[in-house]
Structure formats: C-alpha cells, structure tokens
C-alpha cells in the first residue's frame, strides 16, 4: 500500500478514536451535571416548602396571638382577627361646690370638695357583634352600679340592649358623663330617669340620618337609678331623632331634631312614696312632696329636643313635660304636672368644631409638645315649673306645702372649659337660680348662687 495512503488511513482512525473518546467523556460530564442540577432543584424545592410551612405556622400563630394597645380611648386587648375586643377605661371627676350666699334654706349647704364620679369602665365585643359594658361608680361616698348591659349588634338598623343603662328620654342626660359641658346637668333632668333596668331595640336607618330607640323598663323615680322594681307595672319608652342634612355640606348639616315619649304606671305607699324630690343645679332641694303623698297611677312624659352645631358654635335645647297621678288623702287622687326646659349655648374659642361630644383639641397639651388645648365658653338658661294644682287644698290634702316648696325655679349659668387633650379637662361654672314661692307666707326663696369647678381625667 502506498505509504501516503497508509498514513492517511492511520490518521483518520486516530482522529476517529479521539473524537469517540471525547464524546463519551462529554456524555459522562453532562450526565453528572444533570444529576447535580436535579439534586440542587430537589434541595431548592425542599427549602421552599420549608419556608412555606414556616410562613403558614407564623400566620397561624399570629391569628392566635392577641394584641395589646393603649391610647386616648383607653387600654385595648384584641384578638388577631378583632373578633374579640376588651377596653379598660375610667373616669375620675374631682369637683368643688361653693355657695357664696349661706342664707337658709337655699344656700345653706356647706362648701365642699367631692369626688363626684370615680368610675372604672370595662367594655368589649365578642364574635364581632355581641357587646357588653360594665361601669360601677364609687363617687359621692357611695357605691352604685351605673351601667351593666349586654348588646346584640344584629345590624346598624337593629341592636338589642338589655341590662342597666340610660333610658332614652332627656337629650342632655344622653350626653356621656365624661362629655358634659357643664359640671352639673340642667333642670330638665329632674324629670328624666338616670339609669333603669330594661331591654331596648335601637338603631339608625336612612344613611344614619334617622335613629330610634324603643324599650321596656322597670320604671324608676325621676332623676334616680335603681336595681329592682317596686311594682308589677313597667314603663314603655320610645324616641326618634332625625339629622336630615347630616350627610351634606350645608350649614344645616349639624342640625338634629327629635322627640321622646314615656308611659308607665307608678305605685308607692305612705312610707315609700316612689316620688322625686326636685333639686336645683346646685343639688339642693327646692320642691318636696308633702309627707303622706305617694305615686298612685299613670305617669306620662313627652320630650321634644334638638341640637345644632355649625363650626365652633353649638346649641342644645329640650323640653320635658311630665304628668303623674299622686294620692295623699284617702281616696283623693290628683294629677301632678311639672315641666322643664333649657337652652344651652357653646362657643369653642380656639376654633375647634363644636359637637355633641367635647371638642378635640387641634394642639393638645402633651409632655413632648405642649399646646394650648381647646377652650370653650358655655352659657345656659333653664326653667322648671310645678303646676299650681300641686299646692291646692288644705294642709292635710295638698301635695306640696307652698311655704316649703317653690312653684318655679329659673337657672342661668355661664362657664369656661379648658380641654388639655381628649383625656383631661378643667371646668369652671357659675349658676344662679331664682324662685317663685317656697318661702314663709308665700314669699320667694332667696336666690341660689353656686360656683362649681371640676378636674377630670378619663380614658
């Protein structure tokens, strides 16, 4: 064979061997690389799943871990899904009452410093629509259970409340105890219950422009609270309140108008009259029923009311008319009529909006950034009148003694409130009450002059 051809064939065979060996080696490398990639992918998948499991476990733990927070509205404990919530709060009111004119019978009370309200508050929600509130009071040197109720919040338009709370009669009475613009409430609250035990259906409809309450209550003496009933009859109450321009931006958006009505039967005895003693704003008696008089039949109340707030200005007014059957002498039943009204005016000097609640200071006082807070001027005028029929008859039959009880009380008051922030305020009021009758020989009682101060902390 030609040597050249031999060398050519030998070279071709060598090249073929080399290429075959290289290809085999490359296939082994690729196989190893694929195996490594598969192993790495498997590890990545395992790590991803581990992270998913850890994330799911963290989310489940977060769902089970409650949150604790605090702020201007108190201390809150909440479940992670907000289905369970509890608020811990409280009110402390340190008051002083000063009477410049010490002439008895009105003005004869001693000047005093008093813890007017000392109220821890516990309230909350279970399963998002079952609420409760518990508020005892250790003020005034006594212990009283003020609020204790449960509430089923079916819908904004229908909530059922049962327990002890404020019946929906007096508009000023419905102002929260921590939100009152005056240290003491006005004369119309003499004719309204304070707290009573009952069950109530209430809610708001028509985009919150109309609210209502209807309820059945034990029926307590005017301006009082009780934890039990003294007779089988019950009081039936209803209230409707409209804010027709609430959702607009007109100057009437802060207008609210309503009316309340109550009907019940009250029964007392010679020794337990179940009748009220009416007090001045200074918390002194100006009308007392004669000994032996007692509630004996139907009692009706009607209470038109309104408020109006625009910018820094506000007005609140109400009227309560009450008619009750009362007996003193044997088989002599009389109609006892009393009525009271008031108009209160407010001006927030520092420019915050006036409302049914206390103003929220734009520049609150705080330790790190002290501001002025909010300053409010308040004024009011109110009248309570007792019908002349209460003083008719002889000394043994009349319902009240004209020489010891006044036919009318007229209160005029002014004041200034300083809201350091939403949790602390200071109040100063001056009230003067004039009377018709009530003195010896039919003369008028001397005017009551009273100065009130309050330092309040609430949260």
Beta strands, then each sheet from edge to edge (+ up, - down):
strand 1: 67-71
strand 2: 74-78
strand 3: 85-98
strand 4: 112-126
strand 5: 130-137
strand 6: 144-155
strand 7: 158-165
strand 8: 196-205
strand 9: 210-217
strand 10: 235-242
strand 11: 255-267
strand 12: 278-279
strand 13: 285-287
strand 14: 294-310
strand 15: 313-327
strand 16: 333-348
strand 17: 374-386
strand 18: 406-421
strand 19: 424-437
strand 20: 448-458
sheet 1: 1+ 2- 3+ 4- 5+ 6- 7+ 8- 9+ 10- 11+ 14- 15+ 16- 17+ 18- 19+ 20-
sheet 2: 12+ 13-
end
